[in-house]
Amino acid sequence: MSSLGNFVWGIADQLRGVYKPHQYGSIILPMTILRRLDAVMEPSRDTMRDLAGKYDNPNLLASRVRKECGLSFHNTSEFDLARIVADPDSVASNLVDYISRFSPNIDVFERFKFEAEIATLAEKSRLLLVVRQFAEVDLHPDTVSNAEMGDLFEELIRKFAEASNEEAGEHFTPRDAIRLIVDLLFAEDDKALETGAIVRTVYDPTAGTGGMLSVAEERLLEMNPQARLVMFGQEINDQSYAICKSDMIAKGQDATNIRLGDTLADDMFAGKTFDYCMSNPPYGVDWKASTEAITAERAATGVHGRFAPGLPKIGDGQMLFLTHLAHKMRPVHEGGGRAGIVLNGSPLFNGGAESGESEIRRYLLENDLVDAIVALPTNMFYNTGISTYIWILDNAKRPTRVGKVQLIDGSGFFTKMRKNLGDKSREVTEADRKRIAEFYRDFDDQKREAAEHSRVFFTTDFGYWTVTVERPLRLNFEVSPERIEVAVALAEEAKGPLATTDAARLRGVLEDLGTETGAKRYVDRAVFLGVLKACLKNAGLVLGAPASKALWLALSERDETAEICLDAKGKAEPDTSLRDTENIPFGWAPPGKTGNSRHGEDHRDEVIKAYYDYEVKPHVPDTWIDHAKTKTGYEVPFHRHFYKYVPPRPLEEIDTDLDVLVKEILVLLQEVEA
């Protein structure tokens, strides 16, 4: 495949000078697609032309071609690449005729705006050279399998992305990562998939060039040659869509199942669900362009919509694809569905309790939809070296997995590549995939080896409460010159509630009060306010509640030795500057006792009180919990469960290394001075 990719890439040499390297893809990719379709139609060419002469009705013609040629597309042109090359004087017009006479389901050349490129190539005398070389490439399915064709597309796109400094990973996912996702998806259904002429559906809302769909079909046919996988996909990028659709057509799939559009803004398979769903959505990409459509859909569909669980921050839309897939799994009463999606680390923990992200996790976990989360090795993808994770969703778990989530640390199962491809320097080999799949199938974290890589938790183990811990407000009050200046400044600068107060009169009142009380400091707010109000009243200065508060705050200072400030109901008033929060796991218990996360919300007050009595009150006795502010959250602290403590090196060893380095530096300095 590498040699074929290099050969096709080599054709781009004919474009040098006319096009810049980052523009080669606009020619090479559609020509590769055209040559593939040309080769697929070759055995049926004469039959197809005869049928085109008999049937004017496009629908009837498509039906007859499907029946007699076994193809879901056709071309009514008298030309093919061989005939076009045979007439050098009319290459441009004949090629335009050829691509324009494909059946309506072949709209890929329009997406590439290929007619304009044909005109440019013809003008620069490059068209015949390019067409002739492509006509010599044998891309017939008997020579280049569907899987190999997918690999060819992948390699070409990667090369063009590198040439233009684009992110290759935006267009496709590495095959080794896809194979692992497929293995995990099929793991629970392998017995059912291996027998009979079964039919299953698979869907990818971020289809790219169709790599996930292709690998899923390839794997299913390996398991059961009689099986049939009906593929569906949606893609927002025109060129990726064109490649994906062409690949599906060449495989005999229904071309209308691949659709162009923004999945988040417009679900083109609304109301349809699938046996399997797969996706590798973009990471850290905002969803501003889709905001209006998403919020409108959420309001219209209510609790039954795909975005009902919550909306993440506008800067990262990957969790929207997570809820989208949860919505697209086949319902339980129809047999259930499974989904696999690749995400970065942020969906595991970002967002506090009751944020959009936390509410999405809460929905998935409380509805028992999360089956497993697998950590992948770093440097697995072409455009990023960050940590990534496969989430496996299942709405019809087998009994032993009900109410549980399996975490698998697969980050150490990889093989170093001989040559990096972008950021990708590691691959998950077949042996690595089998090990990870074995951990998944065993679903056992008690075995010694499995315990290092697999953990099983109850869904409630990831729940917690965020409680607000308050401390009382304690203030002292003094009508000193410094504090008077602060209060008067608020009035003079026309800021806040004191803005309408007569600053001069206020200064006089406060100076008189300061003279009367001397340097006296009040530690009880109620006593001080009584004195202050009486003084203001005697001076005929009336302040409303907001202005009065602004005044006494200006004359106050926090003081841990002062009396607690009480509100109108006689309750301690909280000091917002000392407010703190605590996250309490559902299953928390004091040391020596066993907690139970499965009690969840039923034991909320009991667990929170026990935590407060043990962890907070002994250290800060005057605190209390404001239960009205308590929130429920969910997060998956993945690495905490696989953390291994590595003690630091002995100081003697570090000192020895430093001595060696110092000596080396001194030698180098002596050489420089010499």
Disulfide bonds with the S-S distance in Angstrom:
none
